[in-house]
């Protein structure tokens, strides 16, 4: 375009220019596109960070069975810390590492700790309580633990009240079917199980409740063994319904003492708990919450502290 010249230039219409529109394929157009490679890299890094946190610091855990009742109930969600006993192949989430006898910054659990042992054959997490340490002699007679030749203190406690929750299923069957004989119905129609319980106290003062309601069942008697170095003996608090270190010859249990490198962490506290009535309806999510279990600590009380509190 040629601009006017001469005297009439001052009266000429102002010249307007229009910025050219970016054509497809220009640099600006390319910058507006999603960089899928960068997005994928960010997603992978985020997943690796979550995996590292779950493997090195803490991870959530779900209770699918009754083996640790009354301390833990089916439907409890809890936090398991990964660092108290050091790190090993069992610390890594999803058992991604091959089994090995190594540990980093390893230490030994205390009496009464609730730990996460991995089955010696299957990559399956269990949850049990430590009742004997390396070098201890342990036996079970009539349901009572004999530790280094001395019976562990065990006293009858008030019956444990367990809510009747018919929607709670374990492998397709009612989880609490073994307690049917202890079902109680109150005048207002409310039902619950009133199950016999005992308070057990280990040598360090760790004290907790156990359920032992069957007589003369196979797990009530266990011949004395010495726990090898680098291993611990674990049992469930629901003594008649726990597959643990007492089951030496059955792959259902832990087949004897547990090597420390097979322990993946320590249970710390309950975050929330569901009674089994949850459905796809969001309204059921709140209704199924057990409000009295959230933030319950899973570290055992010490007998000396209990005595002071009384």
Secondary structure, DSSP 8 states (H G I E B T S, - for coil): -----SGGGGGS-----------TTSHHHHHTS--HHHHHHHHHHHHHHHHHHHHHTEEEEE--SSTTTTTS-TTEEEEEESSTT-B-GGGSGGG-S---S--BS-----TT-EEEEB-SSSS-B--EEEEE-TT-EEEEETTEEEETTEE-EEEEEEEEEEE--TT-EETTEETTGGGGGGEEE-TTS-EEEEEEEEEEE-TT-EEEEEE---SS-GGG-EEEEE--TTEEEEE-SBGGG--STT-SS-TTS--SSEEGGGEEEEEEEEEEEB-S---SSHHHHHHTB-TTTTT-B-S-EEHHHHHHH-
